[in-house]
Amino acid sequence: MEDVLRTLSRTLRVFELGESEIRIYSLLQRESLTPRQIAKTLGLSERIVREKLKHLLDLGLVERTLVNRGWLGYVYYAKAPKEALRELFNRLESTLKMLEKEGETKIEV
């Protein structure tokens, strides 16, 4: 059971959002932007913005589109709040089901 609880704890940490990620998501609700534009608007380094965008992408809260405007890069935009929450809930639910199965297997042994 300890292993299951440790796994759950690690999994829940993945869902944590820092202040920068919340600010980035909120900004992208208003307009689609490049990482450089986000960094400039929020006063963050571009490296930090890219790191936070990767986490937001992994969680399914933002999406990106490849663009060619004389340069090749991505423009990011936020999913609608309802859709983003649904994505988070689905991910959490599947994780909990996996942990439940794992817990049942360990109890039977």
SELUM-800678 format. One line per 2 residues: number of its first residue (from 1); their letters; for each residue x, y, z of N, C-alpha, C, O. Coordinates in steps of 0.02 Angstrom, whole numbers, plus 50000, padded with zeros to 5 digits. Each point is the difference from the previous one (the first is absolute). Example, Ala and Ser with C-alpha at 12.3 -4.5 7.8 and 13.67 -1.06 7.14 Angstrom:
REM residues 2
1> AS> 50660,49716,50390,49955,50059,50000,50045,50060,50000,50052,49999,50033 ~ 49930,50054,49931,50042,50059,50003,49961,50055,50037,50025,50055,50008
This chain:
REM residues 109
1> ME> 50041,49940,50000,49959,50060,50000,50043,50063,50000,49981,50051,49971 ~ 50077,49945,50061,50045,50058,50002,50020,50020,49929,50003,50059,49984
3> DV> 50012,49891,49974,50019,50014,49931,49945,50036,49962,50013,50047,49962 ~ 49926,49932,50049,49943,50031,49967,49993,50073,50022,49989,50044,49959
5> LR> 50018,49968,50106,49995,50069,50025,50057,50044,49975,49989,50058,49985 ~ 50071,49914,50010,50056,50038,49972,49987,50017,49927,50013,50056,49978
7> TL> 49962,49896,49985,49984,50012,49929,49946,50053,49993,50005,50044,49958 ~ 49944,49952,50084,49947,50051,49999,50028,50069,50016,49983,50049,49966
9> SR> 50059,49955,50083,50030,50064,50019,50041,50029,49942,49994,50060,49985 ~ 50047,49899,49983,50040,50023,49943,49954,50022,49943,50013,50050,49967
11> TL> 49934,49912,50021,49954,50016,49946,49965,50066,50012,49993,50041,49954 ~ 49986,49970,50107,49964,50063,50015,50046,50061,49991,49976,50053,49982
13> RV> 50088,49939,50032,50047,50055,49990,50003,50022,49927,50011,50059,49986 ~ 49978,49894,49969,50001,50016,49928,49944,50050,49984,50008,50040,49954
15> FE> 49937,49958,50083,49943,50043,49987,50007,50070,50031,49959,50044,49986 ~ 50092,49966,50054,50010,50065,50032,50018,50053,49948,50038,49987,49954
17> LG> 49933,50071,50055,50015,50057,49956,50030,50056,50042,49972,50019,50051 ~ 50085,50006,49927,50031,50056,50033,49970,50065,49977,49959,50002,49954
19> ES> 50061,50051,50079,49974,50067,49983,50015,50018,49927,49957,50029,49966 ~ 50103,49955,50011,50018,50016,49930,49955,49964,49951,49979,50028,49950
21> EI> 50007,49909,50064,49958,49960,49955,49928,50028,49999,49969,50002,49947 ~ 50007,50018,50109,49933,50030,50004,49998,50066,49960,49952,50013,49964
23> RI> 50101,50027,50043,50003,50064,49964,50004,49988,49924,49968,50035,49961 ~ 50071,49915,50019,50007,49984,49929,49933,49975,49972,49979,50022,49947
25> YS> 49988,49933,50089,49935,49975,49977,49950,50058,49993,49964,50004,49951 ~ 50034,50039,50099,49954,50057,49998,50014,50046,49941,49954,50023,49966
27> LL> 50109,49990,50021,50019,50042,49943,49979,49967,49934,49974,50034,49956 ~ 50037,49901,50039,49983,49965,49938,49924,49993,49990,49978,49984,49945
29> QR> 49984,50027,50108,49927,50001,49992,49979,50060,49958,49949,49998,49965 ~ 50090,50055,50038,49983,50062,49965,50026,50002,49928,49967,50027,49955
31> ES> 50093,49942,50034,50029,50002,49932,50052,49945,49992,50028,49976,50049 ~ 49984,50005,49889,50051,49951,49983,50067,50036,49994,50004,50053,49969
33> LT> 50047,49918,50062,50065,50034,50001,50057,49950,49993,49992,49940,50011 ~ 50066,50086,49970,50061,49960,49998,50031,50001,50070,49983,50043,50041
35> PR> 50063,49911,49973,50033,50002,50065,50035,50067,50013,49999,50025,50056 ~ 50032,50003,49893,50035,50065,50008,49950,50055,50019,50014,50041,50044
37> QI> 49928,49960,49924,49949,50050,50016,49974,49991,50072,49990,50049,50036 ~ 50001,49889,49984,49977,49985,50068,50052,50025,50050,49983,50033,50049
39> AK> 50080,49951,49938,50054,50019,50045,50003,50076,50007,50006,50026,50056 ~ 49989,50009,49889,50003,50073,50002,49940,50030,50038,50008,50045,50040
41> TL> 49933,49929,49946,49939,50026,50032,50000,49988,50075,49980,50044,50039 ~ 50043,49897,49983,49997,49983,50071,50065,50015,50038,50003,49991,50060
43> GL> 50049,50031,49904,50063,50015,50033,50036,49938,50025,50031,50001,50053 ~ 49964,49945,49909,50033,49937,50018,50053,49984,49948,49998,50027,49945
45> SE> 50049,49929,50072,50049,49980,49950,49966,49953,49951,49952,49964,50017 ~ 50073,50037,49922,49970,49956,49948,50010,49927,50018,49957,49958,49985
47> RI> 50099,50025,50047,50013,49931,50021,49947,49977,50050,49974,49944,49994 ~ 50010,50098,50054,49949,49983,50050,49932,49992,49966,49963,49953,50014
49> VR> 50021,50092,49940,49936,49997,49964,49995,49934,49961,49948,49967,50002 ~ 50105,50013,49964,49999,49938,49962,49990,49940,50046,49964,49953,49984
51> EK> 50069,50048,50073,49993,49946,50050,49928,49996,50025,49972,49946,50005 ~ 49998,50111,50011,49931,50002,50026,49951,49980,49945,49950,49966,50014
53> LK> 50063,50055,49924,49957,49980,49944,50000,49925,49990,49949,49970,49985 ~ 50110,49999,50023,50004,49927,49993,49955,49966,50052,49965,49953,49984
55> HL> 50037,50072,50078,49958,49971,50052,49926,50010,49984,49959,49954,50008 ~ 50023,50106,49970,49930,50014,49982,49978,49957,49940,49942,49979,49998
57> LD> 50102,50009,49955,49985,49956,49944,49989,49929,50024,49952,49966,49980 ~ 50093,50010,50064,49994,49933,50027,49934,49989,50037,49971,49946,49998
59> LG> 50006,50106,50036,49937,49996,50036,49939,50008,49954,49944,49986,50021 ~ 50067,50036,49918,49945,50010,49953,49964,50065,50010,49942,50007,49978
61> LV> 50090,50042,50053,49968,50065,50012,50011,50049,49943,49960,50045,49989 ~ 50095,49946,49974,50014,50043,49943,50016,49956,49940,50015,49940,50006
63> ER> 49980,50090,49936,50018,49967,49937,50044,50047,49961,50007,50059,50017 ~ 50024,49916,49930,50043,50042,49959,49989,49985,49927,49978,49946,49981
65> TL> 50038,50103,49978,49995,49995,49928,50067,50020,49970,50028,50051,50019 ~ 49996,49908,49936,50062,50016,49964,49985,50054,49948,49953,49993,49961
67> VN> 50087,50060,50039,49989,50055,49953,50065,50014,49963,50055,49987,50024 ~ 49936,50041,49917,50057,50021,49959,49988,50072,49981,49963,50015,49953
69> RG> 50068,50030,50084,49992,50072,49987,50068,50031,49984,50018,50052,50027 ~ 50018,49917,49928,50068,50021,49987,50047,49965,50048,50061,50002,49993
71> WL> 49910,49967,50055,50035,49957,50049,49953,49943,50017,49939,50007,49993 ~ 50089,49938,50028,49960,49942,50016,49997,49994,50076,50052,49997,50033
73> GY> 49889,50001,49994,49993,49995,50072,49928,49985,50020,49957,49990,49957 ~ 50032,50009,50108,49934,49984,50026,49966,50061,50030,50031,50044,50029
75> VY> 49904,49957,49961,49957,50049,50033,49955,49959,50047,49971,49950,49980 ~ 50025,50071,50082,49963,49964,50052,49934,50034,50015,49994,50061,49996
77> YA> 49957,49899,50021,49935,50026,50021,49971,49954,50053,50015,49940,50001 ~ 49944,50088,50042,49970,49962,50054,49935,49967,49977,49962,50028,49961
79> KA> 50028,49912,50065,49935,49968,49989,49948,50037,50042,50017,50032,50050 ~ 49921,49963,49930,49945,50030,50038,50001,49969,50071,50014,49941,50007
81> PK> 49971,50099,50044,50003,49974,50069,49961,49935,50010,50025,49955,50034 ~ 49916,50040,49938,49960,49939,50009,50035,49940,49970,50002,49947,50030
83> EA> 50026,50061,49910,50035,49947,49967,50065,49982,50037,50017,49941,50006 ~ 50018,50110,50019,50062,49988,50037,49985,49962,50065,50037,49953,50017
85> LR> 49911,50065,50018,49982,49964,50062,49980,49928,49984,50019,49955,50038 ~ 49944,50035,49909,49980,49932,49980,50063,49958,49987,50003,49942,50020
87> EL> 50045,50088,49947,50063,49965,49985,50036,49980,50065,50024,49944,50006 ~ 49979,50102,50041,50032,49985,50064,49963,49946,50038,50031,49954,50027
89> FN> 49903,50051,49976,49960,49950,50035,50007,49930,49969,50006,49951,50036 ~ 49994,50046,49897,50009,49935,49966,50068,49970,50016,50005,49940,50012
91> RL> 50045,50101,49988,50067,49976,50015,50006,49975,50071,50029,49948,50014 ~ 49942,50090,50032,50001,49981,50071,49961,49936,50011,50021,49956,50038
93> ES> 49921,50039,49929,49958,49941,50007,50037,49937,49975,49997,49948,50033 ~ 50036,50057,49910,50036,49941,49974,50058,49982,50046,50015,49941,50008
95> TL> 50018,50109,50021,50054,49986,50047,49974,49966,50062,50030,49952,50025 ~ 49913,50071,50001,49971,49969,50059,49979,49928,49986,50007,49957,50044
97> KM> 49965,50030,49897,49981,49932,49982,50061,49954,49998,49998,49943,50023 ~ 50057,50082,49948,50061,49962,49997,50026,49985,50070,50022,49944,50014
99> LE> 49976,50105,50030,50023,49991,50069,49954,49951,50037,50024,49961,50041 ~ 49912,50043,49945,49953,49955,50032,50015,49927,49981,50000,49956,50042
101> KE> 50013,50034,49893,50018,49932,49977,50064,49977,50032,50006,49943,50022 ~ 50042,50102,49982,50065,49983,50030,49991,49983,50074,50031,49953,50025
103> GE> 49926,50085,50009,49987,49987,50071,49966,49933,50010,50016,49964,50047 ~ 49936,50019,49910,49965,49937,50005,50048,49941,49989,49995,49949,50034
105> TK> 50050,50060,49918,50048,49948,49985,50046,49987,50060,50014,49943,50017 ~ 50009,50111,50015,50045,49993,50057,49964,49971,50061,50031,49964,50040
107> IE> 49905,50051,49968,49963,49973,50057,49987,49926,49992,50003,49962,50049 ~ 49985,50016,49889,49986,49929,49987,50061,49956,50011,49994,49942,50019
109> V> 50065,50086,49970,50062,49961,50005,50015,49979,50070,50050,49967,50013
